[in-house]
Amino acid sequence: MGLVSTGASTAIVAVAILASGCGQPPTPPAPTAAAKPKQARTTKDHDHGHDGGGHHGHGAGPHDGTLADWGGGKFHVEFTVDHDKKETVIYVLGSDEKSAAPVKTLDGKLLLTIKEPAFQVELVARPLAGEVDGKASCYGGTHQSLGIVREFAGTISGEVDGVPYAGEFAEEPHDH
């Protein structure tokens, strides 16, 4: 009987230790907003799909494309793709996510970087009517991989008036 009571005592002590959390590594505190490193003029934490998802409730852009922030909302860029033409057109929009915002970019170009399948497209300025002085709100380019019918995700980057901008986007599945 001494063995049984010793075994029972050991079991009770073990349960008490586990219940108190002893022997377990402490749970690290959740990171705070202040602890997160900030990345100027990027949008890594934004998801701007066609269904209006994302942190700021962006819906589809005025050209039925996917929106991304540029410069903390100073600008927005809209990704559109025509799979048949293997072409993308990027629109630079104002803070209202609707109005064209002609900008003068370094060498008149932007860069589209797609994550999967990984490729890049150099986008050339395509000034719309009335856009002058080297400024454009429309940039376009072609690539064989844009002919793949899928949801693309990536980054649109460029330099505007000496300031680098980058905005991440992710297309959402279409209902149509």
MARDOMAR-291040 format. One line per 5 residues: number of its first residue (from 1); their letters; for each residue x, z, y of N, C-alpha, C. Coordinates in nm, 4 decimals, m for minus. Example, Ala and Ser with C-alpha at 12.3 -4.5 7.8 and 13.67 -1.06 7.14 Angstrom:
// residues 2
1	as	1.3190 0.7800 m0.5690 1.2300 0.7800 m0.4500 1.3200 0.7800 m0.3300 | 1.2850 0.7080 m0.2250 1.3670 0.7140 m0.1060 1.2900 0.7870 0.0030
//
This chain:
// residues 176
1	mglvs	0.0814 0.0000 m0.1185 0.0000 0.0000 0.0000 0.0855 0.0000 0.1246 | 0.2029 0.0546 0.1171 0.2936 0.0546 0.2313 0.3311 m0.0859 0.2724 | 0.3465 m0.1770 0.1743 0.3812 m0.3147 0.2070 0.2667 m0.3858 0.2764 | 0.1445 m0.3568 0.2314 0.0299 m0.4227 0.2925 0.0136 m0.3780 0.4362 | 0.0263 m0.2480 0.4614 0.0088 m0.2018 0.5973 0.1230 m0.2475 0.6864
6	tgast	0.2446 m0.2588 0.6309 0.3565 m0.3102 0.7101 0.3317 m0.4566 0.7442 | 0.2820 m0.5326 0.6462 0.2513 m0.6740 0.6710 0.1413 m0.6877 0.7740 | 0.0395 m0.6035 0.7650 m0.0701 m0.6082 0.8617 m0.0209 m0.5707 1.0000 | 0.0675 m0.4709 1.0070 0.1229 m0.4298 1.1362 0.2045 m0.5425 1.1971 | 0.2838 m0.6110 1.1146 0.3653 m0.7227 1.1630 0.2759 m0.8336 1.2164
11	aivav	0.1671 m0.8623 1.1429 0.0750 m0.9671 1.1870 0.0105 m0.9313 1.3198 | m0.0271 m0.8049 1.3357 m0.0900 m0.7613 1.4610 0.0083 m0.7728 1.5763 | 0.1334 m0.7329 1.5549 0.2367 m0.7426 1.6585 0.2612 m0.8895 1.6949 | 0.2670 m0.9765 1.5924 0.2909 m1.1191 1.6174 0.1774 m1.1789 1.7000 | 0.0530 m1.1442 1.6667 m0.0620 m1.1936 1.7423 m0.0557 m1.1433 1.8858
16	ailas	m0.0186 m1.0168 1.9040 m0.0097 m0.9597 2.0384 0.0970 m1.0305 2.1203 | 0.2106 m1.0618 2.0572 0.3197 m1.1305 2.1284 0.2748 m1.2707 2.1694 | 0.2130 m1.3441 2.0762 0.1674 m1.4795 2.1079 0.0605 m1.4792 2.2165 | m0.0292 m1.3836 2.2096 m0.1361 m1.3758 2.3089 m0.0820 m1.3445 2.4475 | 0.0269 m1.2682 2.4532 0.0816 m1.2325 2.5844 0.1684 m1.3420 2.6432
21	gcgqp	0.2000 m1.4431 2.5619 0.2790 m1.5542 2.6130 0.4279 m1.5331 2.6018 | 0.4733 m1.4244 2.5446 0.6161 m1.3995 2.5289 0.6755 m1.5017 2.4332 | 0.7969 m1.5351 2.4537 0.8639 m1.6307 2.3681 0.8318 m1.7746 2.4032 | 0.7397 m1.7979 2.4935 0.7041 m1.9328 2.5367 0.7762 m1.9618 2.6680 | 0.8273 m2.0834 2.6840 0.8908 m2.1149 2.8131 0.7853 m2.1126 2.9229
26	ptppa	0.8240 m2.0671 3.0421 0.7267 m2.0622 3.1510 0.6802 m2.2034 3.1873 | 0.5563 m2.2149 3.2232 0.5006 m2.3432 3.2657 0.5462 m2.3700 3.4083 | 0.6111 m2.4850 3.4297 0.6569 m2.5129 3.5668 0.5371 m2.5337 3.6585 | 0.5506 m2.4944 3.7840 0.4399 m2.5135 3.8783 0.4176 m2.6625 3.9024 | 0.2937 m2.6964 3.9301 0.2601 m2.8358 3.9598 0.3277 m2.8757 4.0902
31	ptaaa	0.3796 m3.0003 4.0965 0.4443 m3.0424 4.2209 0.3438 m3.0475 4.3346 | 0.3914 m3.0102 4.4508 0.3056 m3.0140 4.5693 0.3316 m3.1432 4.6435 | 0.2461 m3.1737 4.7347 0.2628 m3.2958 4.8148 0.3941 m3.2906 4.8916 | 0.4337 m3.1713 4.9354 0.5581 m3.1585 5.0111 0.6790 m3.1830 4.9220 | 0.6667 m3.1571 4.7910 0.7785 m3.1733 4.6996 0.7969 m3.3191 4.6589
36	kpkqa	0.6946 m3.4010 4.6752 0.7038 m3.5410 4.6377 0.7855 m3.6168 4.7413 | 0.8831 m3.6971 4.6951 0.9572 m3.7761 4.7926 0.8688 m3.8860 4.8489 | 0.8796 m3.9072 4.9788 0.7997 m4.0112 5.0432 0.8802 m4.1395 5.0472 | 0.8120 m4.2501 5.0274 0.8761 m4.3802 5.0371 0.8125 m4.4533 5.1545 | 0.8900 m4.4751 5.2540 0.8380 m4.5380 5.3748 0.7911 m4.6791 5.3467
41	rttkd	0.6749 m4.7108 5.4003 0.6211 m4.8455 5.4003 0.6017 m4.9057 5.2620 | 0.5684 m4.8237 5.1608 0.5341 m4.8772 5.0299 0.4019 m4.8183 4.9856 | 0.3509 m4.8706 4.8747 0.2211 m4.8250 4.8264 0.2219 m4.8062 4.6754 | 0.3180 m4.7340 4.6243 0.3263 m4.7168 4.4802 0.2081 m4.6434 4.4216 | 0.1437 m4.5571 4.4974 0.0354 m4.4762 4.4433 m0.1020 m4.5331 4.4731
46	hdhgh	m0.1105 m4.6598 4.5110 m0.2404 m4.7176 4.5435 m0.2805 m4.8194 4.4383 | m0.4079 m4.8222 4.4076 m0.4639 m4.9200 4.3169 m0.5790 m4.9851 4.3890 | m0.5681 m5.1127 4.4170 m0.6683 m5.1800 4.4973 m0.7274 m5.2950 4.4179 | m0.8220 m5.2648 4.3322 m0.8795 m5.3675 4.2480 m1.0017 m5.4318 4.3092 | m1.0533 m5.5307 4.2412 m1.1716 m5.6021 4.2862 m1.2960 m5.5146 4.2847
51	dgggh	m1.2945 m5.4067 4.2063 m1.4147 m5.3250 4.1947 m1.4221 m5.2146 4.2977 | m1.3321 m5.2142 4.3960 m1.3365 m5.1123 4.5005 m1.2666 m4.9854 4.4599 | m1.1908 m4.9876 4.3489 m1.1196 m4.8681 4.3042 m1.0040 m4.8377 4.3952 | m0.9321 m4.7302 4.3650 m0.8138 m4.6963 4.4417 m0.8376 m4.5756 4.5288 | m0.7305 m4.5243 4.5813 m0.7355 m4.4015 4.6575 m0.8117 m4.4138 4.7880
56	hghga	m0.8126 m4.5312 4.8466 m0.8764 m4.5470 4.9767 m1.0022 m4.6312 4.9715 | m1.0491 m4.6639 4.8510 m1.1731 m4.7371 4.8393 m1.1667 m4.8824 4.8822 | m1.0483 m4.9454 4.8747 m1.0381 m5.0870 4.9083 m1.1210 m5.1671 4.8091 | m1.2000 m5.2552 4.8597 m1.2708 m5.3488 4.7742 m1.1920 m5.4780 4.7706 | m1.2588 m5.5833 4.7322 m1.1947 m5.7134 4.7346 m1.1674 m5.7500 4.8801
61	gphdg	m1.0604 m5.8240 4.9016 m1.0274 m5.8692 5.0355 m1.1205 m5.9802 5.0802 | m1.1070 m6.0261 5.2027 m1.1957 m6.1293 5.2566 m1.1830 m6.2635 5.1841 | m1.0775 m6.2819 5.1052 m1.0584 m6.4057 5.0285 m1.0801 m6.3786 4.8801 | m1.1496 m6.2684 4.8482 m1.1802 m6.2246 4.7118 m1.0539 m6.1926 4.6315 | m0.9504 m6.1476 4.7024 m0.8259 m6.1109 4.6364 m0.8097 m5.9604 4.6267
66	tladw	m0.6944 m5.9198 4.5772 m0.6619 m5.7787 4.5590 m0.5769 m5.7306 4.6755 | m0.6154 m5.6172 4.7348 m0.5487 m5.5648 4.8537 m0.4405 m5.4630 4.8203 | m0.3404 m5.4586 4.9068 m0.2360 m5.3563 4.9015 m0.2039 m5.3149 5.0449 | m0.1682 m5.1887 5.0623 m0.1265 m5.1391 5.1935 0.0140 m5.1862 5.2247 | 0.0374 m5.2029 5.3511 0.1712 m5.2347 5.4017 0.1934 m5.1434 5.5204
71	gggkf	0.2907 m5.0559 5.5131 0.3236 m4.9695 5.6271 0.2221 m4.8597 5.6497 | 0.1714 m4.8016 5.5426 0.0775 m4.6908 5.5561 m0.0546 m4.7306 5.6192 | m0.0943 m4.8550 5.6021 m0.2223 m4.9020 5.6552 m0.2104 m4.9802 5.7847 | m0.0890 m4.9914 5.8390 m0.0707 m5.0719 5.9602 m0.1129 m5.2157 5.9317 | m0.0736 m5.2651 5.8154 m0.1122 m5.3963 5.7671 m0.1660 m5.3802 5.6253
76	hveft	m0.2314 m5.4841 5.5785 m0.2684 m5.4965 5.4383 m0.2290 m5.6371 5.3967 | m0.1976 m5.6544 5.2692 m0.1703 m5.7864 5.2157 m0.2684 m5.8097 5.1021 | m0.3166 m5.9326 5.0945 m0.4156 m5.9686 4.9938 m0.3562 m6.0728 4.8994 | m0.3532 m6.0402 4.7708 m0.3026 m6.1288 4.6674 m0.4171 m6.2123 4.6115 | m0.4021 m6.3443 4.6163 m0.4971 m6.4340 4.5513 m0.4177 m6.5283 4.4619
81	vdhdk	m0.4824 m6.5766 4.3561 m0.4147 m6.6684 4.2644 m0.5124 m6.7763 4.2196 | m0.4618 m6.8987 4.2105 m0.5362 m7.0112 4.1553 m0.4594 m7.0531 4.0304 | m0.5122 m7.0132 3.9135 m0.4420 m7.0382 3.7876 m0.4270 m7.1880 3.7597 | m0.5286 m7.2680 3.7951 m0.5212 m7.4120 3.7699 m0.4077 m7.4773 3.8486 | m0.3888 m7.4329 3.9713 m0.2815 m7.4883 4.0553 m0.1482 m7.4160 4.0345
86	ketvi	m0.1506 m7.3051 3.9575 m0.0307 m7.2213 3.9371 0.0243 m7.1772 4.0726 | m0.0680 m7.1342 4.1576 m0.0352 m7.1044 4.2964 m0.0901 m6.9685 4.3381 | m0.0147 m6.9008 4.4232 m0.0629 m6.7781 4.4864 m0.0622 m6.7980 4.6367 | m0.1610 m6.7387 4.7009 m0.1664 m6.7353 4.8465 m0.1820 m6.5886 4.8838 | m0.0956 m6.5428 4.9714 m0.0969 m6.4053 5.0206 m0.1416 m6.4091 5.1661
91	yvlgs	m0.2367 m6.3225 5.1984 m0.2861 m6.3129 5.3356 m0.2418 m6.1789 5.3939 | m0.1900 m6.1813 5.5149 m0.1539 m6.0589 5.5870 m0.2731 m6.0244 5.6759 | m0.3235 m5.9029 5.6560 m0.4426 m5.8573 5.7274 m0.4103 m5.7355 5.8121 | m0.4945 m5.7077 5.9064 m0.4776 m5.5901 5.9918 m0.5213 m5.4630 5.9214 | m0.5208 m5.3541 5.9955 m0.5568 m5.2237 5.9396 m0.7023 m5.2191 5.8940
96	deksa	m0.7862 m5.3099 5.9478 m0.9276 m5.3137 5.9087 m0.9503 m5.3842 5.7753 | m0.8451 m5.4380 5.7145 m0.8488 m5.5070 5.5852 m0.9265 m5.6382 5.5880 | m0.9597 m5.6881 5.7074 m1.0405 m5.8094 5.7185 m0.9803 m5.9136 5.8110 | m0.9267 m5.8686 5.9245 m0.8772 m5.9603 6.0266 m0.7384 m6.0121 5.9926 | m0.7188 m6.1422 6.0164 m0.5862 m6.2008 5.9993 m0.4896 m6.1327 6.0948
101	apvkt	m0.3697 m6.1036 6.0463 m0.2662 m6.0398 6.1285 m0.1396 m6.1231 6.1191 | m0.1296 m6.2264 6.2009 m0.0096 m6.3103 6.1970 0.1159 m6.2284 6.2274 | 0.2173 m6.2447 6.1427 0.3438 m6.1736 6.1599 0.4580 m6.2736 6.1508 | 0.5676 m6.2371 6.2138 0.6887 m6.3184 6.2045 0.7799 m6.2505 6.1028 | 0.8004 m6.3170 5.9891 0.8817 m6.2605 5.8823 1.0226 m6.3197 5.8850
106	ldgkl	1.1139 m6.2482 5.8253 1.2515 m6.2955 5.8142 1.2509 m6.4298 5.7413 | 1.3065 m6.5303 5.7998 1.3138 m6.6659 5.7436 1.1770 m6.7272 5.7149 | 1.0686 m6.6699 5.7697 0.9357 m6.7241 5.7459 0.8891 m6.7108 5.6020 | 0.9382 m6.6074 5.5313 0.9078 m6.5943 5.3889 0.8715 m6.4510 5.3505 | 0.7979 m6.4405 5.2416 0.7703 m6.3143 5.1730 0.8153 m6.3326 5.0293
111	lltik	0.8202 m6.2227 4.9537 0.8579 m6.2295 4.8126 0.7507 m6.1608 4.7298 | 0.7032 m6.2309 4.6279 0.6085 m6.1757 4.5315 0.6862 m6.1456 4.4038 | 0.6788 m6.0209 4.3588 0.7438 m5.9812 4.2342 0.6347 m5.9362 4.1382 | 0.6186 m6.0085 4.0274 0.5192 m5.9756 3.9254 0.5891 m5.8962 3.8150 | 0.5211 m5.7901 3.7675 0.5803 m5.7012 3.6671 0.5808 m5.7618 3.5269
116	epafq	0.4654 m5.8176 3.4844 0.4587 m5.8694 3.3484 0.3677 m5.9896 3.3414 | 0.4127 m6.1026 3.2939 0.5514 m6.1287 3.2589 0.6360 m6.1278 3.3865 | 0.7550 m6.0750 3.3793 0.8390 m6.0552 3.4974 0.8849 m6.1884 3.5568 | 0.8496 m6.2089 3.6846 0.8977 m6.3255 3.7583 0.8785 m6.3004 3.9073 | 0.9423 m6.3841 3.9883 0.9305 m6.3741 4.1329 0.8936 m6.5100 4.1908
121	velva	0.8223 m6.5051 4.3032 0.7833 m6.6264 4.3734 0.8176 m6.6078 4.5208 | 0.8951 m6.7013 4.5739 0.9228 m6.7010 4.7169 0.8027 m6.7635 4.7863 | 0.7480 m6.6907 4.8820 0.6279 m6.7342 4.9522 0.6650 m6.7840 5.0910 | 0.6220 m6.9030 5.1219 0.6560 m6.9674 5.2481 0.5364 m6.9582 5.3433 | 0.5679 m6.9370 5.4713 0.4625 m6.9268 5.5738 0.3789 m7.0533 5.5771
126	rplag	0.2473 m7.0328 5.5845 0.1504 m7.1411 5.6006 0.0595 m7.1034 5.7176 | 0.1101 m7.1191 5.8398 0.0317 m7.0768 5.9568 m0.1073 m7.1391 5.9581 | m0.2052 m7.0572 5.9875 m0.3426 m7.1043 6.0018 m0.3617 m7.1577 6.1432 | m0.4706 m7.2239 6.1675 m0.4996 m7.2807 6.2999 m0.4867 m7.1723 6.4073 | m0.4121 m7.2030 6.5120 m0.3955 m7.1096 6.6229 m0.2792 m7.0126 6.6074
131	evdgk	m0.2165 m7.0082 6.4913 m0.1017 m6.9179 6.4717 0.0252 m6.9917 6.5143 | 0.0928 m6.9374 6.6159 0.2079 m7.0044 6.6762 0.3266 m6.9093 6.6863 | 0.4339 m6.9591 6.7417 0.5558 m6.8816 6.7670 0.6186 m6.8265 6.6395 | 0.6089 m6.9029 6.5301 0.6704 m6.8600 6.4041 0.5935 m6.7521 6.3314 | 0.4740 m6.7198 6.3797 0.3922 m6.6172 6.3147 0.2914 m6.6828 6.2208
136	ascyg	0.2626 m6.6122 6.1099 0.1642 m6.6612 6.0141 0.0966 m6.5428 5.9460 | m0.0280 m6.5634 5.9057 m0.0995 m6.4621 5.8291 m0.1227 m6.5108 5.6866 | m0.0710 m6.6278 5.6545 m0.0896 m6.6879 5.5232 0.0461 m6.7338 5.4699 | 0.0749 m6.6977 5.3454 0.2005 m6.7341 5.2794 0.1668 m6.7789 5.1385 | 0.2349 m6.8819 5.0903 0.2020 m6.9312 4.9574 0.3227 m6.9783 4.8801
141	gthqs	0.3023 m6.9894 4.7488 0.4063 m7.0380 4.6601 0.3501 m7.0658 4.5218 | 0.4274 m7.1378 4.4411 0.3844 m7.1724 4.3059 0.4867 m7.1234 4.2035 | 0.4377 m7.1023 4.0820 0.5242 m7.0657 3.9692 0.4468 m7.0959 3.8418 | 0.5158 m7.1462 3.7433 0.4555 m7.1817 3.6149 0.3750 m7.0655 3.5552 | 0.4261 m6.9427 3.5664 0.3606 m6.8265 3.5056 0.2290 m6.7886 3.5742
146	lgivr	0.2062 m6.8376 3.6955 0.0783 m6.8107 3.7619 m0.0368 m6.8850 3.6943 | m0.0051 m6.9802 3.6069 m0.1065 m7.0506 3.5306 m0.1638 m6.9678 3.4169 | m0.1011 m6.8559 3.3855 m0.1507 m6.7659 3.2812 m0.2735 m6.6938 3.3358 | m0.3846 m6.7031 3.2658 m0.5057 m6.6348 3.3098 m0.4984 m6.4905 3.2617 | m0.4749 m6.4003 3.3552 m0.4615 m6.2575 3.3280 m0.4686 m6.1815 3.4587
151	efagt	m0.4710 m6.0488 3.4510 m0.4656 m5.9664 3.5710 m0.3188 m5.9396 3.6003 | m0.2757 m5.9749 3.7184 m0.1375 m5.9551 3.7588 m0.1227 m5.8235 3.8351 | m0.0032 m5.7675 3.8261 0.0341 m5.6485 3.9040 0.1757 m5.6710 3.9533 | 0.2033 m5.6238 4.0736 0.3367 m5.6421 4.1265 0.3501 m5.5916 4.2685 | 0.4494 m5.6481 4.3377 0.4825 m5.6050 4.4728 0.4930 m5.7268 4.5638
156	isgev	0.4405 m5.7116 4.6843 0.4555 m5.8129 4.7883 0.5452 m5.7510 4.8940 | 0.6587 m5.8141 4.9213 0.7535 m5.7554 5.0155 0.7991 m5.8584 5.1177 | 0.8450 m5.8071 5.2297 0.8965 m5.8915 5.3357 0.9445 m5.8077 5.4512 | 1.0117 m5.8733 5.5437 1.0624 m5.8059 5.6623 0.9911 m5.8613 5.7846 | 0.9264 m5.7726 5.8587 0.8512 m5.8110 5.9785 0.9162 m5.7436 6.0990
161	dgvpy	0.9630 m5.8245 6.1924 1.0276 m5.7725 6.3131 1.1356 m5.6700 6.2809 | 1.2156 m5.6985 6.1788 1.3265 m5.6112 6.1409 1.2880 m5.4905 6.0565 | 1.1604 m5.4756 6.0240 1.1139 m5.3612 5.9444 1.0749 m5.4106 5.8050 | 1.1359 m5.3535 5.6983 1.0980 m5.3949 5.5628 0.9641 m5.3333 5.5214 | 0.8816 m5.4143 5.4575 0.7520 m5.3706 5.4059 0.7434 m5.4073 5.2583
166	agefa	0.6746 m5.3239 5.1810 0.6474 m5.3537 5.0406 0.5149 m5.2896 5.0040 | 0.4311 m5.3643 4.9370 0.3005 m5.3136 4.8945 0.2750 m5.3500 4.7503 | 0.2372 m5.2518 4.6712 0.2076 m5.2761 4.5297 0.0589 m5.2999 4.5108 | 0.0270 m5.3893 4.4183 m0.1121 m5.4228 4.3886 m0.1287 m5.4343 4.2378 | m0.2522 m5.4241 4.1936 m0.2868 m5.4457 4.0527 m0.4270 m5.5032 4.0480
171	eephd	m0.4381 m5.6248 3.9948 m0.5694 m5.6855 3.9800 m0.6489 m5.6085 3.8755 | m0.7788 m5.6077 3.8912 m0.8694 m5.5465 3.7941 m0.9445 m5.6598 3.7233 | m0.9917 m5.6348 3.6020 m1.0685 m5.7395 3.5316 m1.1905 m5.7816 3.6128 | m1.2179 m5.9109 3.6095 m1.3336 m5.9681 3.6798 m1.4559 m5.9627 3.5910 | m1.5722 m5.9511 3.6539 m1.6976 m5.9583 3.5801 m1.7402 m6.1033 3.5599
176	h	m1.6807 m6.1941 3.6382 m1.7213 m6.3339 3.6305 m1.6165 m6.4188 3.5655
//
